[in-house]
Amino acid sequence: MSLYQSEIKELSPASDPRHVEGYMRLEHGTLDQLSPEQFRAEVALAVACIAVGGVDAAEKLAQSYGL
């Protein structure tokens, strides 16, 4: 599990961190530049996207990023 995924897991324990990171990477090529507040907001947004789009789409997205 990457550093990003560990942080995501702490913020959203019920979510697959790979799925969340995949959605975050749609908007941000790298996550290093995000402040802690922005990172939390992006995790929340990604979780909402997964809720709307479904787990299958999130899995395909994660795989497309090699996650």
mmJSON file of the N, C-alpha and C atoms, coordinates in Angstrom:
{"data_MODEL":{"atom_site":{
"group_PDB":["ATOM","ATOM","ATOM","ATOM","ATOM","ATOM","ATOM","ATOM","ATOM","ATOM","ATOM","ATOM","ATOM","ATOM","ATOM","ATOM","ATOM","ATOM","ATOM","ATOM","ATOM","ATOM","ATOM","ATOM","ATOM","ATOM","ATOM","ATOM","ATOM","ATOM","ATOM","ATOM","ATOM","ATOM","ATOM","ATOM","ATOM","ATOM","ATOM","ATOM","ATOM","ATOM","ATOM","ATOM","ATOM","ATOM","ATOM","ATOM","ATOM","ATOM","ATOM","ATOM","ATOM","ATOM","ATOM","ATOM","ATOM","ATOM","ATOM","ATOM","ATOM","ATOM","ATOM","ATOM","ATOM","ATOM","ATOM","ATOM","ATOM","ATOM","ATOM","ATOM","ATOM","ATOM","ATOM","ATOM","ATOM","ATOM","ATOM","ATOM","ATOM","ATOM","ATOM","ATOM","ATOM","ATOM","ATOM","ATOM","ATOM","ATOM","ATOM","ATOM","ATOM","ATOM","ATOM","ATOM","ATOM","ATOM","ATOM","ATOM","ATOM","ATOM","ATOM","ATOM","ATOM","ATOM","ATOM","ATOM","ATOM","ATOM","ATOM","ATOM","ATOM","ATOM","ATOM","ATOM","ATOM","ATOM","ATOM","ATOM","ATOM","ATOM","ATOM","ATOM","ATOM","ATOM","ATOM","ATOM","ATOM","ATOM","ATOM","ATOM","ATOM","ATOM","ATOM","ATOM","ATOM","ATOM","ATOM","ATOM","ATOM","ATOM","ATOM","ATOM","ATOM","ATOM","ATOM","ATOM","ATOM","ATOM","ATOM","ATOM","ATOM","ATOM","ATOM","ATOM","ATOM","ATOM","ATOM","ATOM","ATOM","ATOM","ATOM","ATOM","ATOM","ATOM","ATOM","ATOM","ATOM","ATOM","ATOM","ATOM","ATOM","ATOM","ATOM","ATOM","ATOM","ATOM","ATOM","ATOM","ATOM","ATOM","ATOM","ATOM","ATOM","ATOM","ATOM","ATOM","ATOM","ATOM","ATOM","ATOM","ATOM","ATOM","ATOM","ATOM","ATOM","ATOM","ATOM","ATOM","ATOM"],
"id":[1,2,3,4,5,6,7,8,9,10,11,12,13,14,15,16,17,18,19,20,21,22,23,24,25,26,27,28,29,30,31,32,33,34,35,36,37,38,39,40,41,42,43,44,45,46,47,48,49,50,51,52,53,54,55,56,57,58,59,60,61,62,63,64,65,66,67,68,69,70,71,72,73,74,75,76,77,78,79,80,81,82,83,84,85,86,87,88,89,90,91,92,93,94,95,96,97,98,99,100,101,102,103,104,105,106,107,108,109,110,111,112,113,114,115,116,117,118,119,120,121,122,123,124,125,126,127,128,129,130,131,132,133,134,135,136,137,138,139,140,141,142,143,144,145,146,147,148,149,150,151,152,153,154,155,156,157,158,159,160,161,162,163,164,165,166,167,168,169,170,171,172,173,174,175,176,177,178,179,180,181,182,183,184,185,186,187,188,189,190,191,192,193,194,195,196,197,198,199,200,201],
"type_symbol":["N","C","C","N","C","C","N","C","C","N","C","C","N","C","C","N","C","C","N","C","C","N","C","C","N","C","C","N","C","C","N","C","C","N","C","C","N","C","C","N","C","C","N","C","C","N","C","C","N","C","C","N","C","C","N","C","C","N","C","C","N","C","C","N","C","C","N","C","C","N","C","C","N","C","C","N","C","C","N","C","C","N","C","C","N","C","C","N","C","C","N","C","C","N","C","C","N","C","C","N","C","C","N","C","C","N","C","C","N","C","C","N","C","C","N","C","C","N","C","C","N","C","C","N","C","C","N","C","C","N","C","C","N","C","C","N","C","C","N","C","C","N","C","C","N","C","C","N","C","C","N","C","C","N","C","C","N","C","C","N","C","C","N","C","C","N","C","C","N","C","C","N","C","C","N","C","C","N","C","C","N","C","C","N","C","C","N","C","C","N","C","C","N","C","C","N","C","C","N","C","C"],
"label_atom_id":["N","CA","C","N","CA","C","N","CA","C","N","CA","C","N","CA","C","N","CA","C","N","CA","C","N","CA","C","N","CA","C","N","CA","C","N","CA","C","N","CA","C","N","CA","C","N","CA","C","N","CA","C","N","CA","C","N","CA","C","N","CA","C","N","CA","C","N","CA","C","N","CA","C","N","CA","C","N","CA","C","N","CA","C","N","CA","C","N","CA","C","N","CA","C","N","CA","C","N","CA","C","N","CA","C","N","CA","C","N","CA","C","N","CA","C","N","CA","C","N","CA","C","N","CA","C","N","CA","C","N","CA","C","N","CA","C","N","CA","C","N","CA","C","N","CA","C","N","CA","C","N","CA","C","N","CA","C","N","CA","C","N","CA","C","N","CA","C","N","CA","C","N","CA","C","N","CA","C","N","CA","C","N","CA","C","N","CA","C","N","CA","C","N","CA","C","N","CA","C","N","CA","C","N","CA","C","N","CA","C","N","CA","C","N","CA","C","N","CA","C","N","CA","C","N","CA","C","N","CA","C","N","CA","C"],
"label_alt_id":[null,null,null,null,null,null,null,null,null,null,null,null,null,null,null,null,null,null,null,null,null,null,null,null,null,null,null,null,null,null,null,null,null,null,null,null,null,null,null,null,null,null,null,null,null,null,null,null,null,null,null,null,null,null,null,null,null,null,null,null,null,null,null,null,null,null,null,null,null,null,null,null,null,null,null,null,null,null,null,null,null,null,null,null,null,null,null,null,null,null,null,null,null,null,null,null,null,null,null,null,null,null,null,null,null,null,null,null,null,null,null,null,null,null,null,null,null,null,null,null,null,null,null,null,null,null,null,null,null,null,null,null,null,null,null,null,null,null,null,null,null,null,null,null,null,null,null,null,null,null,null,null,null,null,null,null,null,null,null,null,null,null,null,null,null,null,null,null,null,null,null,null,null,null,null,null,null,null,null,null,null,null,null,null,null,null,null,null,null,null,null,null,null,null,null,null,null,null,null,null,null],
"label_comp_id":["MET","MET","MET","SER","SER","SER","LEU","LEU","LEU","TYR","TYR","TYR","GLN","GLN","GLN","SER","SER","SER","GLU","GLU","GLU","ILE","ILE","ILE","LYS","LYS","LYS","GLU","GLU","GLU","LEU","LEU","LEU","SER","SER","SER","PRO","PRO","PRO","ALA","ALA","ALA","SER","SER","SER","ASP","ASP","ASP","PRO","PRO","PRO","ARG","ARG","ARG","HIS","HIS","HIS","VAL","VAL","VAL","GLU","GLU","GLU","GLY","GLY","GLY","TYR","TYR","TYR","MET","MET","MET","ARG","ARG","ARG","LEU","LEU","LEU","GLU","GLU","GLU","HIS","HIS","HIS","GLY","GLY","GLY","THR","THR","THR","LEU","LEU","LEU","ASP","ASP","ASP","GLN","GLN","GLN","LEU","LEU","LEU","SER","SER","SER","PRO","PRO","PRO","GLU","GLU","GLU","GLN","GLN","GLN","PHE","PHE","PHE","ARG","ARG","ARG","ALA","ALA","ALA","GLU","GLU","GLU","VAL","VAL","VAL","ALA","ALA","ALA","LEU","LEU","LEU","ALA","ALA","ALA","VAL","VAL","VAL","ALA","ALA","ALA","CYS","CYS","CYS","ILE","ILE","ILE","ALA","ALA","ALA","VAL","VAL","VAL","GLY","GLY","GLY","GLY","GLY","GLY","VAL","VAL","VAL","ASP","ASP","ASP","ALA","ALA","ALA","ALA","ALA","ALA","GLU","GLU","GLU","LYS","LYS","LYS","LEU","LEU","LEU","ALA","ALA","ALA","GLN","GLN","GLN","SER","SER","SER","TYR","TYR","TYR","GLY","GLY","GLY","LEU","LEU","LEU"],
"label_asym_id":["A","A","A","A","A","A","A","A","A","A","A","A","A","A","A","A","A","A","A","A","A","A","A","A","A","A","A","A","A","A","A","A","A","A","A","A","A","A","A","A","A","A","A","A","A","A","A","A","A","A","A","A","A","A","A","A","A","A","A","A","A","A","A","A","A","A","A","A","A","A","A","A","A","A","A","A","A","A","A","A","A","A","A","A","A","A","A","A","A","A","A","A","A","A","A","A","A","A","A","A","A","A","A","A","A","A","A","A","A","A","A","A","A","A","A","A","A","A","A","A","A","A","A","A","A","A","A","A","A","A","A","A","A","A","A","A","A","A","A","A","A","A","A","A","A","A","A","A","A","A","A","A","A","A","A","A","A","A","A","A","A","A","A","A","A","A","A","A","A","A","A","A","A","A","A","A","A","A","A","A","A","A","A","A","A","A","A","A","A","A","A","A","A","A","A","A","A","A","A","A","A"],
"label_entity_id":["1","1","1","1","1","1","1","1","1","1","1","1","1","1","1","1","1","1","1","1","1","1","1","1","1","1","1","1","1","1","1","1","1","1","1","1","1","1","1","1","1","1","1","1","1","1","1","1","1","1","1","1","1","1","1","1","1","1","1","1","1","1","1","1","1","1","1","1","1","1","1","1","1","1","1","1","1","1","1","1","1","1","1","1","1","1","1","1","1","1","1","1","1","1","1","1","1","1","1","1","1","1","1","1","1","1","1","1","1","1","1","1","1","1","1","1","1","1","1","1","1","1","1","1","1","1","1","1","1","1","1","1","1","1","1","1","1","1","1","1","1","1","1","1","1","1","1","1","1","1","1","1","1","1","1","1","1","1","1","1","1","1","1","1","1","1","1","1","1","1","1","1","1","1","1","1","1","1","1","1","1","1","1","1","1","1","1","1","1","1","1","1","1","1","1","1","1","1","1","1","1"],
"label_seq_id":[1,1,1,2,2,2,3,3,3,4,4,4,5,5,5,6,6,6,7,7,7,8,8,8,9,9,9,10,10,10,11,11,11,12,12,12,13,13,13,14,14,14,15,15,15,16,16,16,17,17,17,18,18,18,19,19,19,20,20,20,21,21,21,22,22,22,23,23,23,24,24,24,25,25,25,26,26,26,27,27,27,28,28,28,29,29,29,30,30,30,31,31,31,32,32,32,33,33,33,34,34,34,35,35,35,36,36,36,37,37,37,38,38,38,39,39,39,40,40,40,41,41,41,42,42,42,43,43,43,44,44,44,45,45,45,46,46,46,47,47,47,48,48,48,49,49,49,50,50,50,51,51,51,52,52,52,53,53,53,54,54,54,55,55,55,56,56,56,57,57,57,58,58,58,59,59,59,60,60,60,61,61,61,62,62,62,63,63,63,64,64,64,65,65,65,66,66,66,67,67,67],
"pdbx_PDB_ins_code":[null,null,null,null,null,null,null,null,null,null,null,null,null,null,null,null,null,null,null,null,null,null,null,null,null,null,null,null,null,null,null,null,null,null,null,null,null,null,null,null,null,null,null,null,null,null,null,null,null,null,null,null,null,null,null,null,null,null,null,null,null,null,null,null,null,null,null,null,null,null,null,null,null,null,null,null,null,null,null,null,null,null,null,null,null,null,null,null,null,null,null,null,null,null,null,null,null,null,null,null,null,null,null,null,null,null,null,null,null,null,null,null,null,null,null,null,null,null,null,null,null,null,null,null,null,null,null,null,null,null,null,null,null,null,null,null,null,null,null,null,null,null,null,null,null,null,null,null,null,null,null,null,null,null,null,null,null,null,null,null,null,null,null,null,null,null,null,null,null,null,null,null,null,null,null,null,null,null,null,null,null,null,null,null,null,null,null,null,null,null,null,null,null,null,null,null,null,null,null,null,null],
"Cartn_x":[0.847,0.0,0.896,0.592,1.387,1.097,1.924,1.719,0.359,0.022,-1.289,-2.413,-2.297,-3.354,-3.493,-2.401,-2.472,-3.247,-2.969,-3.677,-5.157,-5.433,-6.829,-7.562,-6.923,-7.548,-7.899,-7.044,-7.336,-8.537,-8.626,-9.708,-11.031,-10.97,-12.183,-11.999,-12.087,-11.787,-12.677,-13.877,-14.8,-14.53,-13.673,-13.413,-12.145,-12.098,-10.858,-9.954,-8.81,-7.953,-7.477,-7.356,-6.974,-8.036,-9.296,-10.401,-10.413,-10.237,-10.23,-9.07,-7.889,-6.725,-6.932,-7.548,-7.823,-8.641,-9.713,-10.533,-9.763,-8.939,-8.15,-7.187,-6.655,-5.679,-6.322,-7.624,-8.289,-8.064,-8.068,-7.914,-6.462,-5.713,-4.355,-3.38,-2.467,-1.464,-0.577,-0.283,0.449,-0.327,-0.246,-0.998,-0.115,1.176,2.127,1.817,1.246,1.042,-0.187,-1.005,-2.228,-1.916,-2.523,-2.406,-3.213,-3.01,-3.811,-5.318,-5.72,-7.143,-7.651,-6.857,-7.237,-7.288,-6.331,-6.289,-7.563,-7.953,-9.185,-10.403,-10.456,-11.587,-11.625,-10.474,-10.418,-10.803,-10.44,-10.867,-12.391,-12.972,-14.436,-15.116,-14.57,-15.132,-15.015,-13.875,-13.677,-14.642,-14.865,-15.816,-17.214,-17.577,-18.882,-18.965,-17.886,-17.866,-18.049,-17.417,-17.545,-18.982,-19.605,-20.994,-21.926,-21.63,-22.469,-22.121,-20.833,-20.386,-20.297,-20.189,-20.12,-18.701,-18.613,-17.324,-16.673,-17.467,-16.878,-16.138,-16.752,-16.104,-14.862,-14.945,-13.8,-12.645,-12.961,-11.916,-11.246,-12.023,-11.446,-10.546,-10.996,-10.195,-8.882,-8.964,-7.747,-6.774,-7.278,-6.413,-5.783,-6.521,-5.96,-4.765,-4.685,-3.544,-2.501,-2.717,-1.776,-1.827,-2.979,-3.144,-3.697],
"Cartn_y":[-1.171,0.0,1.24,2.158,3.385,4.33,5.344,6.371,7.027,7.344,7.941,7.016,5.753,4.8,4.61,4.669,4.577,5.756,6.939,8.138,8.066,7.619,7.47,6.496,5.394,4.368,4.955,5.828,6.471,7.408,8.113,9.08,8.428,7.303,6.627,5.114,4.584,3.167,2.194,2.601,1.694,1.626,2.508,2.56,1.815,1.296,0.717,1.896,2.035,3.191,3.284,2.151,2.177,2.883,2.62,3.25,4.756,5.132,6.56,7.26,6.673,7.28,7.413,6.431,6.511,7.733,7.971,9.157,10.446,10.437,11.633,11.955,10.925,11.131,11.614,11.49,12.078,13.585,14.195,15.652,16.067,15.222,15.577,14.493,14.841,13.891,13.404,14.3,13.939,14.488,13.786,14.207,14.944,15.049,15.695,17.165,17.84,19.282,19.627,18.643,18.923,19.202,20.241,20.509,19.43,19.279,18.301,18.534,19.79,20.106,19.71,20.016,19.65,18.135,17.446,15.995,15.402,15.875,15.383,15.665,16.854,17.211,16.341,16.055,15.213,13.771,13.291,11.949,11.905,12.906,12.944,12.992,13.776,13.866,12.532,11.882,10.584,9.539,9.538,8.601,8.847,10.102,10.428,9.942,10.089,9.599,8.088,7.39,5.93,5.548,6.285,6.011,6.165,7.132,7.378,6.417,6.258,5.478,3.989,3.584,2.161,1.638,0.507,-0.116,-0.682,-1.215,-1.777,-0.705,0.454,1.557,2.019,2.067,2.49,1.497,0.217,-0.798,-0.652,-0.431,-0.233,1.001,2.054,3.276,3.02,2.364,2.061,1.23,0.245,-0.587,0.216,1.195,2.005,2.831,3.118,3.824,2.868,1.585,0.603,0.44,0.747,0.661,-0.699],
"Cartn_z":[0.0,0.0,0.0,-0.91,-1.024,0.142,0.263,1.281,1.09,-0.162,-0.453,-0.002,-0.347,-0.026,1.485,2.207,3.668,4.253,3.73,4.195,3.813,2.606,2.153,3.061,3.404,4.259,5.627,6.144,7.431,7.311,6.187,5.997,5.617,4.923,4.462,4.574,5.79,6.013,5.244,4.892,4.196,2.69,2.184,0.743,0.385,-0.849,-1.376,-1.742,-1.106,-1.364,-2.813,-3.496,-4.913,-5.742,-5.421,-6.144,-5.905,-4.661,-4.313,-5.003,-4.944,-5.583,-7.091,-7.701,-9.137,-9.49,-8.746,-9.009,-8.723,-7.694,-7.387,-8.523,-9.152,-10.223,-11.523,-11.641,-12.808,-12.847,-11.693,-11.594,-11.344,-10.664,-10.237,-10.676,-11.557,-12.012,-10.881,-9.956,-8.746,-7.556,-6.471,-5.284,-4.287,-4.598,-3.691,-3.432,-4.415,-4.275,-3.447,-3.096,-2.339,-0.871,-0.355,1.083,1.817,3.113,3.859,3.716,3.711,3.559,2.173,1.149,-0.21,-0.378,0.221,0.13,0.732,1.9,2.542,1.675,1.098,0.236,-1.014,-1.585,-2.779,-2.463,-1.285,-0.871,-0.774,-0.143,-0.009,-1.373,-2.287,-3.628,-4.363,-4.251,-4.897,-4.341,-3.035,-2.418,-2.974,-3.155,-3.739,-5.184,-5.944,-7.325,-7.377,-6.472,-6.418,-6.086,-5.18,-4.808,-6.007,-6.857,-8.034,-9.17,-9.443,-10.593,-10.376,-9.125,-8.807,-8.678,-8.021,-7.727,-8.989,-9.908,-11.131,-11.931,-12.091,-12.809,-12.054,-10.724,-9.916,-10.053,-10.123,-10.29,-11.653,-12.688,-14.026,-14.052,-13.403,-13.336,-12.599,-11.446,-10.674,-11.508,-12.215,-13.045,-14.169,-14.706,-15.787,-15.326,-14.029,-13.459,-12.881,-13.056,-12.54,-11.039,-10.465,-9.001,-8.613],
"occupancy":[1.0,1.0,1.0,1.0,1.0,1.0,1.0,1.0,1.0,1.0,1.0,1.0,1.0,1.0,1.0,1.0,1.0,1.0,1.0,1.0,1.0,1.0,1.0,1.0,1.0,1.0,1.0,1.0,1.0,1.0,1.0,1.0,1.0,1.0,1.0,1.0,1.0,1.0,1.0,1.0,1.0,1.0,1.0,1.0,1.0,1.0,1.0,1.0,1.0,1.0,1.0,1.0,1.0,1.0,1.0,1.0,1.0,1.0,1.0,1.0,1.0,1.0,1.0,1.0,1.0,1.0,1.0,1.0,1.0,1.0,1.0,1.0,1.0,1.0,1.0,1.0,1.0,1.0,1.0,1.0,1.0,1.0,1.0,1.0,1.0,1.0,1.0,1.0,1.0,1.0,1.0,1.0,1.0,1.0,1.0,1.0,1.0,1.0,1.0,1.0,1.0,1.0,1.0,1.0,1.0,1.0,1.0,1.0,1.0,1.0,1.0,1.0,1.0,1.0,1.0,1.0,1.0,1.0,1.0,1.0,1.0,1.0,1.0,1.0,1.0,1.0,1.0,1.0,1.0,1.0,1.0,1.0,1.0,1.0,1.0,1.0,1.0,1.0,1.0,1.0,1.0,1.0,1.0,1.0,1.0,1.0,1.0,1.0,1.0,1.0,1.0,1.0,1.0,1.0,1.0,1.0,1.0,1.0,1.0,1.0,1.0,1.0,1.0,1.0,1.0,1.0,1.0,1.0,1.0,1.0,1.0,1.0,1.0,1.0,1.0,1.0,1.0,1.0,1.0,1.0,1.0,1.0,1.0,1.0,1.0,1.0,1.0,1.0,1.0,1.0,1.0,1.0,1.0,1.0,1.0,1.0,1.0,1.0,1.0,1.0,1.0],
"B_iso_or_equiv":[0.0,0.0,0.0,0.0,0.0,0.0,0.0,0.0,0.0,0.0,0.0,0.0,0.0,0.0,0.0,0.0,0.0,0.0,0.0,0.0,0.0,0.0,0.0,0.0,0.0,0.0,0.0,0.0,0.0,0.0,0.0,0.0,0.0,0.0,0.0,0.0,0.0,0.0,0.0,0.0,0.0,0.0,0.0,0.0,0.0,0.0,0.0,0.0,0.0,0.0,0.0,0.0,0.0,0.0,0.0,0.0,0.0,0.0,0.0,0.0,0.0,0.0,0.0,0.0,0.0,0.0,0.0,0.0,0.0,0.0,0.0,0.0,0.0,0.0,0.0,0.0,0.0,0.0,0.0,0.0,0.0,0.0,0.0,0.0,0.0,0.0,0.0,0.0,0.0,0.0,0.0,0.0,0.0,0.0,0.0,0.0,0.0,0.0,0.0,0.0,0.0,0.0,0.0,0.0,0.0,0.0,0.0,0.0,0.0,0.0,0.0,0.0,0.0,0.0,0.0,0.0,0.0,0.0,0.0,0.0,0.0,0.0,0.0,0.0,0.0,0.0,0.0,0.0,0.0,0.0,0.0,0.0,0.0,0.0,0.0,0.0,0.0,0.0,0.0,0.0,0.0,0.0,0.0,0.0,0.0,0.0,0.0,0.0,0.0,0.0,0.0,0.0,0.0,0.0,0.0,0.0,0.0,0.0,0.0,0.0,0.0,0.0,0.0,0.0,0.0,0.0,0.0,0.0,0.0,0.0,0.0,0.0,0.0,0.0,0.0,0.0,0.0,0.0,0.0,0.0,0.0,0.0,0.0,0.0,0.0,0.0,0.0,0.0,0.0,0.0,0.0,0.0,0.0,0.0,0.0,0.0,0.0,0.0,0.0,0.0,0.0],
"pdbx_formal_charge":[null,null,null,null,null,null,null,null,null,null,null,null,null,null,null,null,null,null,null,null,null,null,null,null,null,null,null,null,null,null,null,null,null,null,null,null,null,null,null,null,null,null,null,null,null,null,null,null,null,null,null,null,null,null,null,null,null,null,null,null,null,null,null,null,null,null,null,null,null,null,null,null,null,null,null,null,null,null,null,null,null,null,null,null,null,null,null,null,null,null,null,null,null,null,null,null,null,null,null,null,null,null,null,null,null,null,null,null,null,null,null,null,null,null,null,null,null,null,null,null,null,null,null,null,null,null,null,null,null,null,null,null,null,null,null,null,null,null,null,null,null,null,null,null,null,null,null,null,null,null,null,null,null,null,null,null,null,null,null,null,null,null,null,null,null,null,null,null,null,null,null,null,null,null,null,null,null,null,null,null,null,null,null,null,null,null,null,null,null,null,null,null,null,null,null,null,null,null,null,null,null],
"auth_seq_id":[1,1,1,2,2,2,3,3,3,4,4,4,5,5,5,6,6,6,7,7,7,8,8,8,9,9,9,10,10,10,11,11,11,12,12,12,13,13,13,14,14,14,15,15,15,16,16,16,17,17,17,18,18,18,19,19,19,20,20,20,21,21,21,22,22,22,23,23,23,24,24,24,25,25,25,26,26,26,27,27,27,28,28,28,29,29,29,30,30,30,31,31,31,32,32,32,33,33,33,34,34,34,35,35,35,36,36,36,37,37,37,38,38,38,39,39,39,40,40,40,41,41,41,42,42,42,43,43,43,44,44,44,45,45,45,46,46,46,47,47,47,48,48,48,49,49,49,50,50,50,51,51,51,52,52,52,53,53,53,54,54,54,55,55,55,56,56,56,57,57,57,58,58,58,59,59,59,60,60,60,61,61,61,62,62,62,63,63,63,64,64,64,65,65,65,66,66,66,67,67,67],
"auth_comp_id":["MET","MET","MET","SER","SER","SER","LEU","LEU","LEU","TYR","TYR","TYR","GLN","GLN","GLN","SER","SER","SER","GLU","GLU","GLU","ILE","ILE","ILE","LYS","LYS","LYS","GLU","GLU","GLU","LEU","LEU","LEU","SER","SER","SER","PRO","PRO","PRO","ALA","ALA","ALA","SER","SER","SER","ASP","ASP","ASP","PRO","PRO","PRO","ARG","ARG","ARG","HIS","HIS","HIS","VAL","VAL","VAL","GLU","GLU","GLU","GLY","GLY","GLY","TYR","TYR","TYR","MET","MET","MET","ARG","ARG","ARG","LEU","LEU","LEU","GLU","GLU","GLU","HIS","HIS","HIS","GLY","GLY","GLY","THR","THR","THR","LEU","LEU","LEU","ASP","ASP","ASP","GLN","GLN","GLN","LEU","LEU","LEU","SER","SER","SER","PRO","PRO","PRO","GLU","GLU","GLU","GLN","GLN","GLN","PHE","PHE","PHE","ARG","ARG","ARG","ALA","ALA","ALA","GLU","GLU","GLU","VAL","VAL","VAL","ALA","ALA","ALA","LEU","LEU","LEU","ALA","ALA","ALA","VAL","VAL","VAL","ALA","ALA","ALA","CYS","CYS","CYS","ILE","ILE","ILE","ALA","ALA","ALA","VAL","VAL","VAL","GLY","GLY","GLY","GLY","GLY","GLY","VAL","VAL","VAL","ASP","ASP","ASP","ALA","ALA","ALA","ALA","ALA","ALA","GLU","GLU","GLU","LYS","LYS","LYS","LEU","LEU","LEU","ALA","ALA","ALA","GLN","GLN","GLN","SER","SER","SER","TYR","TYR","TYR","GLY","GLY","GLY","LEU","LEU","LEU"],
"auth_asym_id":["A","A","A","A","A","A","A","A","A","A","A","A","A","A","A","A","A","A","A","A","A","A","A","A","A","A","A","A","A","A","A","A","A","A","A","A","A","A","A","A","A","A","A","A","A","A","A","A","A","A","A","A","A","A","A","A","A","A","A","A","A","A","A","A","A","A","A","A","A","A","A","A","A","A","A","A","A","A","A","A","A","A","A","A","A","A","A","A","A","A","A","A","A","A","A","A","A","A","A","A","A","A","A","A","A","A","A","A","A","A","A","A","A","A","A","A","A","A","A","A","A","A","A","A","A","A","A","A","A","A","A","A","A","A","A","A","A","A","A","A","A","A","A","A","A","A","A","A","A","A","A","A","A","A","A","A","A","A","A","A","A","A","A","A","A","A","A","A","A","A","A","A","A","A","A","A","A","A","A","A","A","A","A","A","A","A","A","A","A","A","A","A","A","A","A","A","A","A","A","A","A"],
"auth_atom_id":["N","CA","C","N","CA","C","N","CA","C","N","CA","C","N","CA","C","N","CA","C","N","CA","C","N","CA","C","N","CA","C","N","CA","C","N","CA","C","N","CA","C","N","CA","C","N","CA","C","N","CA","C","N","CA","C","N","CA","C","N","CA","C","N","CA","C","N","CA","C","N","CA","C","N","CA","C","N","CA","C","N","CA","C","N","CA","C","N","CA","C","N","CA","C","N","CA","C","N","CA","C","N","CA","C","N","CA","C","N","CA","C","N","CA","C","N","CA","C","N","CA","C","N","CA","C","N","CA","C","N","CA","C","N","CA","C","N","CA","C","N","CA","C","N","CA","C","N","CA","C","N","CA","C","N","CA","C","N","CA","C","N","CA","C","N","CA","C","N","CA","C","N","CA","C","N","CA","C","N","CA","C","N","CA","C","N","CA","C","N","CA","C","N","CA","C","N","CA","C","N","CA","C","N","CA","C","N","CA","C","N","CA","C","N","CA","C","N","CA","C","N","CA","C","N","CA","C","N","CA","C","N","CA","C"],
"pdbx_PDB_model_num":[1,1,1,1,1,1,1,1,1,1,1,1,1,1,1,1,1,1,1,1,1,1,1,1,1,1,1,1,1,1,1,1,1,1,1,1,1,1,1,1,1,1,1,1,1,1,1,1,1,1,1,1,1,1,1,1,1,1,1,1,1,1,1,1,1,1,1,1,1,1,1,1,1,1,1,1,1,1,1,1,1,1,1,1,1,1,1,1,1,1,1,1,1,1,1,1,1,1,1,1,1,1,1,1,1,1,1,1,1,1,1,1,1,1,1,1,1,1,1,1,1,1,1,1,1,1,1,1,1,1,1,1,1,1,1,1,1,1,1,1,1,1,1,1,1,1,1,1,1,1,1,1,1,1,1,1,1,1,1,1,1,1,1,1,1,1,1,1,1,1,1,1,1,1,1,1,1,1,1,1,1,1,1,1,1,1,1,1,1,1,1,1,1,1,1,1,1,1,1,1,1]
}}}
